[in-house]
Amino acid sequence: MIYALTSPGIPDALADGSSTPAEVAAVVGVRTQLVSRLLRAAASEGILDSDRRSYSLNPFSRQLCAGGDGSLRDMVLGWRALRI
């Protein structure tokens, strides 16, 4: 789930504050229905914060944004290269 969230840049789309699934979908270029499911799942696991209408980053998911100190984004994206 973390890779699926990070790969299209969803944490970066939420970096400026909370957004609805439709707003995130427009930024990342993924269908709203798929983004909505992924955001709900991530929030249910504590990866994102949610008020049921919009989603925002928390201390963990902030580390999935590109750049910045302590970013784990490149490591997460590199997981795809592993064949386990």
C-alpha positions in Angstrom: 0.0 0.0 0.0 2.8 2.4 0.8 4.3 1.9 -2.7 0.9 2.4 -4.3 0.5 5.6 -2.4 3.9 6.9 -3.1 4.4 5.9 -6.7 1.9 8.4 -8.3 3.0 11.2 -5.9 0.0 11.3 -3.6 2.0 12.4 -0.6 3.4 15.3 -2.6 -0.1 16.2 -3.7 -1.1 16.4 0.0 2.0 18.4 1.0 0.3 21.8 1.1 -2.6 20.6 3.3 -5.7 18.5 3.3 -7.4 17.7 0.0 -10.4 15.7 -1.2 -9.9 12.6 -3.3 -11.0 14.5 -6.4 -8.4 17.2 -5.8 -5.7 14.6 -5.3 -6.8 12.7 -8.4 -6.6 15.8 -10.5 -3.0 16.5 -9.4 -1.7 13.0 -9.8 -3.7 12.0 -12.9 -5.4 8.9 -11.5 -9.1 8.2 -11.5 -10.9 9.7 -8.5 -12.5 6.3 -7.6 -9.1 4.6 -7.3 -7.5 7.5 -5.4 -10.5 7.5 -3.0 -10.1 3.8 -2.2 -6.3 4.2 -1.7 -6.7 7.2 0.6 -9.4 5.4 2.7 -7.2 2.3 3.0 -4.1 4.4 3.9 -6.1 6.4 6.5 -7.5 3.2 8.0 -3.9 2.0 8.5 -2.7 5.3 10.0 -0.6 6.2 7.0 -2.7 9.4 6.4 -5.0 11.5 8.6 -8.6 11.9 7.5 -11.7 13.8 8.6 -13.8 11.6 6.3 -14.1 14.2 3.6 -10.4 15.1 3.1 -7.0 13.7 3.7 -3.8 15.1 5.0 -0.3 14.0 5.8 0.8 12.9 9.3 4.4 12.6 10.5 4.8 9.2 8.9 3.4 10.0 5.5 5.3 13.3 5.4 8.4 11.2 5.0 7.0 9.9 1.7 7.2 13.3 0.0 10.0 14.0 -2.5 13.0 15.8 -1.2 13.4 17.1 2.3 15.4 15.8 5.2 14.5 12.2 6.1 12.5 11.5 3.0 11.9 7.8 2.5 10.4 8.2 -1.0 13.3 6.9 -3.0 13.7 3.9 -0.8 10.0 3.0 -1.1 10.1 3.4 -4.9 13.2 1.2 -5.0 11.3 -1.6 -3.4 9.7 -2.3 -6.9 13.1 -3.3 -8.1 13.3 -6.1 -5.5 12.2 -9.5 -6.6 11.2 -11.3 -3.5 
